[in-house]
Amino acid sequence: MRRLNDALKDCATDVDAALDSLLAETGGPRARVVEAMRYAALSDGKRLRPFLVMQCAGLFGVAGAAALQTAAAVEMVHCYSLVHDDLPAMDDSDLRRGRPTVHKAFDEATAILAGDGLLTEAFAILASPQCHAVAEVRSELVAGLAAAAGAAGMVGGQMIDLSPQRGGLDLEGIRQLQSLKTGALIAFSCEAGAVLGGADPAARVALLAFAADLGLAFQIADDLLDVLSSPQEVGKPTGQDAAMEKATFIGHLGVEGAQTEAQRLVERARARLDLFGQKADLLRDVAEFVVARRR
């Protein structure tokens, strides 16, 4: 895993530099919201989704620098979702990535605007010629991210998560919820690399299948961390699902059953990449990483 850890660190460094440039500090009355956007986006995240964008693009010969704008846009959308998830009207969390959430560090109104700003700026980045020279490619990226982030993706998943029916979901219902709330943006991250690289349909199908398994394995790992780890270890509150009586993979499968299911998904995700040979080794390692991580 050392090679993967080094690659993740390199990607995070590049993405952080891109975010720092794209979210440039400013003065005047709007400086506070830009500061909050930077606070949310430039925190100590894993940068997993940008890494998926850049690795999947690399399968088709796209240089990392050419994929960086798309990777940064994806991370902005991910960070926006965390800012809004943490709000008192949603999960009401005080801690994220080991430090106060945006609404605690600033205020609730600024946090809402910061999330709105990150989401909107992401689409501006994808629409810019700096993202890709071909307008049709940019248009496909914009449409894909909109689908992943909207009512058919993250927003829809969050609505299910907040609904009164959340506590009574069966296992298939939980899979559907997480495929929207968590999995949709992971799927776009992988498909975006294929879009940037002009991949053929078979390659896209393989990457989307990989992403589906990866997203569910990631969420099961999150559920396990929520039960087995402390807030200090994971950098955010734990035990919230149980406290809110939410249906989870662990609630249906138990800890050992959830661990078994996560590993089954990892093995299947790795097999989805056979089409790409050794070029996809780091993506195979990512599948292992998402269930072995401690935060």
FENNORCOR-V17951 format. One record per pair of residues at least 12 apart in sequence whose C-alpha atoms are under 10 Angstrom apart, sorted by the first residue. I is the first residue (numbers start at 1). GAP is how many residues later the second one is. Records with the same first field share a line. If there is no record, write none. Layout:
# FENNORCOR-V17951
I->GAP ; GAP
This chain:
# FENNORCOR-V17951
1->281 ; 284 ; 285 ; 287 ; 288
3->279 ; 282
4->277 ; 278 ; 279 ; 280 ; 281 ; 282 ; 285
5->277 ; 280 ; 281 ; 284
7->44 ; 48 ; 275
8->38 ; 39 ; 40 ; 42 ; 43 ; 44 ; 274 ; 278
9->37 ; 38 ; 42
10->41
11->35 ; 36 ; 37 ; 39 ; 40 ; 41 ; 43 ; 44 ; 53 ; 57 ; 60
12->32 ; 33 ; 34 ; 35 ; 36 ; 38 ; 39
13->34
14->36 ; 50 ; 51 ; 54 ; 57 ; 58
15->27 ; 32 ; 35 ; 36 ; 50 ; 53 ; 54 ; 55 ; 56 ; 57 ; 58 ; 60
16->25 ; 26 ; 27 ; 28 ; 29 ; 31 ; 56 ; 59
17->25 ; 55
18->47 ; 50 ; 51 ; 53 ; 54 ; 55
19->19 ; 22 ; 23 ; 49 ; 50 ; 52 ; 53 ; 54 ; 56 ; 57
20->18 ; 21 ; 22 ; 52
22->16 ; 47 ; 50 ; 51 ; 99 ; 100 ; 103
23->12 ; 14 ; 15 ; 18 ; 19 ; 53 ; 95 ; 98
24->14
25->12 ; 13
32->74 ; 78 ; 82
33->73 ; 76 ; 77 ; 78 ; 79 ; 80 ; 81 ; 82 ; 83 ; 84
34->76 ; 79 ; 80 ; 83 ; 84
35->71 ; 75 ; 79
36->47 ; 66 ; 67 ; 69 ; 70 ; 71 ; 74 ; 75 ; 76 ; 77 ; 78 ; 79 ; 81 ; 82
37->39 ; 42 ; 43 ; 46 ; 65 ; 73 ; 74 ; 76 ; 77 ; 78 ; 79 ; 80 ; 81
38->38 ; 41 ; 76 ; 80
39->40 ; 62 ; 63 ; 66 ; 67 ; 75
40->36 ; 38 ; 39 ; 40 ; 42 ; 43 ; 56 ; 57 ; 61 ; 62 ; 71 ; 74 ; 75 ; 78
41->31 ; 34 ; 35 ; 36 ; 37 ; 38 ; 39 ; 41 ; 42 ; 73 ; 74 ; 77
42->33 ; 34 ; 37
43->36 ; 53 ; 54 ; 55 ; 56
44->52 ; 53 ; 54 ; 55 ; 191
45->30 ; 34 ; 51 ; 52 ; 53 ; 250
46->51 ; 249
47->24 ; 25 ; 27 ; 28 ; 31
48->23 ; 27 ; 138 ; 141 ; 238 ; 242
49->22 ; 23 ; 25 ; 26 ; 29 ; 136 ; 137 ; 138 ; 139 ; 140 ; 141
50->17 ; 18 ; 19 ; 20 ; 21 ; 22 ; 23 ; 24 ; 25 ; 26 ; 28 ; 136 ; 139 ; 140 ; 143
51->13 ; 16 ; 17 ; 20 ; 21 ; 24 ; 138 ; 139 ; 231 ; 232 ; 235
52->19 ; 134 ; 135 ; 136 ; 137 ; 138 ; 139 ; 140 ; 141 ; 159 ; 230 ; 231 ; 234
53->14 ; 15 ; 16 ; 17 ; 18 ; 19 ; 21 ; 133 ; 134 ; 135 ; 136 ; 137 ; 138 ; 139 ; 140 ; 141 ; 142 ; 143
54->12 ; 13 ; 14 ; 15 ; 16 ; 17 ; 135 ; 136 ; 138 ; 139 ; 140 ; 142
55->12 ; 134 ; 135 ; 138 ; 139 ; 224 ; 225 ; 226 ; 227 ; 228
56->133 ; 134 ; 135 ; 136 ; 137 ; 138 ; 139 ; 140 ; 141 ; 143 ; 148 ; 151 ; 223 ; 224 ; 226 ; 227
57->132 ; 133 ; 134 ; 135 ; 136 ; 137 ; 138 ; 139 ; 140 ; 141 ; 142
58->135 ; 136 ; 138 ; 139 ; 221 ; 222
59->134 ; 135 ; 138 ; 140 ; 144 ; 217 ; 218 ; 219 ; 220 ; 221
60->133 ; 134 ; 135 ; 136 ; 137 ; 138 ; 139 ; 140 ; 143 ; 216 ; 219
61->135 ; 136 ; 137
62->131 ; 132 ; 134 ; 135 ; 136
63->134
65->66
66->64 ; 65 ; 66 ; 130
67->64 ; 65 ; 125 ; 126 ; 129 ; 130
68->62 ; 63
69->53 ; 56 ; 57 ; 59 ; 61 ; 62 ; 63
70->52 ; 53 ; 55 ; 56 ; 57 ; 60 ; 61 ; 62 ; 68 ; 71 ; 72 ; 75 ; 119 ; 122 ; 123 ; 126
71->51 ; 55 ; 60 ; 118 ; 121 ; 122
72->50 ; 53 ; 54
73->45 ; 46 ; 47 ; 48 ; 49 ; 50 ; 51 ; 52 ; 53 ; 58 ; 72
74->44 ; 45 ; 48 ; 49 ; 51 ; 52 ; 71 ; 75 ; 111 ; 112 ; 114 ; 115 ; 118
75->43 ; 44 ; 47 ; 110 ; 114
76->39 ; 41 ; 42 ; 43 ; 44 ; 45 ; 46 ; 47
77->38 ; 39 ; 40 ; 41 ; 42 ; 43 ; 44 ; 45 ; 46 ; 68 ; 69 ; 71 ; 72 ; 77 ; 108
78->37 ; 40 ; 41 ; 71 ; 76 ; 104 ; 107 ; 108
79->35 ; 36 ; 39 ; 40
80->31 ; 32 ; 33 ; 34 ; 35 ; 36 ; 37 ; 38 ; 39 ; 40 ; 42
81->34 ; 35 ; 37 ; 38 ; 68 ; 73 ; 74 ; 77 ; 100
82->14 ; 19 ; 20 ; 33
83->13 ; 18 ; 19 ; 20 ; 25 ; 28 ; 29 ; 30 ; 31 ; 32 ; 33 ; 35
84->17 ; 18 ; 19 ; 24 ; 27 ; 28 ; 29 ; 30 ; 31 ; 32
85->30 ; 73
86->15 ; 16 ; 17 ; 18 ; 25
87->14 ; 15 ; 16 ; 17 ; 20 ; 21 ; 22 ; 24 ; 25
88->15 ; 20
89->19 ; 73
90->68 ; 69 ; 71 ; 72
91->70 ; 71 ; 149 ; 150 ; 153
92->145 ; 148
93->143 ; 144 ; 145 ; 147
94->142 ; 143
95->136 ; 137 ; 139 ; 140 ; 141 ; 142
96->135 ; 138 ; 139 ; 140 ; 141
97->134 ; 135 ; 136 ; 137 ; 138 ; 139 ; 140 ; 198
98->133 ; 134 ; 135 ; 136 ; 137 ; 138 ; 139
99->136 ; 137
100->135 ; 136
101->135
102->12 ; 13
119->27 ; 30
122->20 ; 23
123->15 ; 18 ; 19 ; 20 ; 22 ; 23
124->18
125->13 ; 17
126->12 ; 13 ; 14 ; 15 ; 16 ; 17 ; 19
127->12 ; 13 ; 14 ; 15
131->65
132->64
134->62
137->55 ; 58 ; 59 ; 60 ; 61
138->57 ; 58
140->52 ; 55 ; 56
141->47 ; 48 ; 50 ; 51 ; 52 ; 54 ; 55
142->50
144->40 ; 41 ; 43 ; 44 ; 45 ; 47 ; 48 ; 51
145->39 ; 40 ; 42 ; 43 ; 44 ; 46 ; 47
146->39 ; 42
147->37 ; 38 ; 41
148->32 ; 33 ; 34 ; 35 ; 36 ; 37 ; 38 ; 39 ; 40 ; 41
149->31 ; 32 ; 33 ; 35 ; 36 ; 39
150->30 ; 31 ; 34
151->29 ; 30
152->28 ; 29 ; 32
153->24 ; 25 ; 26 ; 27 ; 28 ; 29 ; 30 ; 31 ; 32
154->23 ; 24 ; 25 ; 26 ; 27 ; 28 ; 29 ; 30 ; 31
155->25 ; 26
156->21 ; 24 ; 25
157->17 ; 19 ; 20 ; 21 ; 22 ; 23 ; 24 ; 25 ; 26 ; 27
158->19 ; 20 ; 22 ; 23 ; 24
159->18 ; 22
160->13 ; 14 ; 16 ; 17 ; 18 ; 20 ; 21
161->13 ; 16 ; 17 ; 20 ; 85 ; 86
162->84
164->82
165->81 ; 82
166->78 ; 79 ; 80 ; 81 ; 82
167->74 ; 75 ; 77 ; 78 ; 79 ; 80 ; 81
168->77 ; 78 ; 79 ; 80
169->77 ; 78 ; 79 ; 83
170->77 ; 78 ; 79 ; 81 ; 82
171->76 ; 77 ; 78 ; 79 ; 80 ; 81 ; 82
172->77
173->74 ; 75
174->42 ; 72 ; 73 ; 74 ; 75 ; 78
175->40 ; 41 ; 44 ; 45 ; 73 ; 74
176->40
178->34 ; 37 ; 38 ; 40 ; 41 ; 42 ; 70
179->32 ; 33 ; 34 ; 36 ; 37 ; 40
180->35
181->34 ; 38
182->30 ; 33 ; 34 ; 36 ; 37
183->28 ; 29 ; 30 ; 31 ; 32 ; 33 ; 34 ; 35 ; 36
184->24 ; 27 ; 28 ; 31
185->26 ; 30
186->22 ; 24 ; 25 ; 26 ; 28 ; 29 ; 30 ; 32
187->20 ; 21 ; 22 ; 23 ; 24 ; 25 ; 26 ; 27 ; 28
188->19 ; 20 ; 23
189->18 ; 19 ; 22
190->14 ; 16 ; 17 ; 18 ; 19 ; 20 ; 21 ; 22
191->12 ; 13 ; 14 ; 15 ; 16 ; 17 ; 20
192->12
193->14
194->13 ; 14
202->73
203->69 ; 70 ; 72 ; 73
205->67
206->63 ; 65 ; 66 ; 67 ; 68 ; 69 ; 70
207->62 ; 65 ; 66 ; 68 ; 69
208->61 ; 64
209->59 ; 60 ; 62 ; 63 ; 64
210->55 ; 56 ; 58 ; 59 ; 60 ; 61 ; 62 ; 63 ; 73 ; 74 ; 77
211->58 ; 61 ; 76
212->53 ; 57
213->49 ; 51 ; 52 ; 53 ; 54 ; 55 ; 56 ; 57 ; 59 ; 74
214->48 ; 51 ; 52 ; 53 ; 54 ; 55 ; 56 ; 69 ; 70 ; 72 ; 73 ; 74 ; 76 ; 77
215->50 ; 51 ; 54 ; 72 ; 75
216->33 ; 45 ; 46 ; 49 ; 50
217->41 ; 42 ; 44 ; 45 ; 46 ; 47 ; 48 ; 49 ; 52 ; 70 ; 71 ; 73 ; 74
218->44 ; 47 ; 48 ; 69 ; 70 ; 71 ; 72 ; 73 ; 74 ; 75
219->29 ; 30 ; 43 ; 71 ; 72
220->28 ; 29 ; 30 ; 35 ; 38 ; 39 ; 41 ; 42 ; 43 ; 45 ; 70 ; 71
221->28 ; 29 ; 37 ; 38 ; 41 ; 42 ; 69 ; 70 ; 71 ; 72 ; 73 ; 74
222->12 ; 16 ; 68 ; 69 ; 71 ; 72 ; 73
223->15 ; 16 ; 18 ; 25 ; 26 ; 27 ; 28 ; 32 ; 35
224->14 ; 24 ; 25 ; 26 ; 30 ; 31 ; 32 ; 34 ; 35 ; 38 ; 67 ; 70
225->13 ; 14 ; 66 ; 68 ; 69 ; 70
226->12 ; 13 ; 14 ; 15 ; 16 ; 69
227->12 ; 13 ; 14 ; 15 ; 23 ; 28
228->27 ; 66
229->65 ; 66
230->65
231->64
232->63
233->61 ; 62
234->59 ; 60 ; 61
235->60
236->59
249->12 ; 13
259->32
262->25 ; 26 ; 28 ; 29
263->24 ; 25 ; 28 ; 29
265->22 ; 23 ; 26
266->18 ; 19 ; 20 ; 21 ; 22 ; 23 ; 24 ; 25
267->17 ; 20 ; 21
268->19
269->14 ; 15 ; 17 ; 18 ; 19
270->13 ; 14 ; 15 ; 16 ; 17 ; 18
271->13
272->12
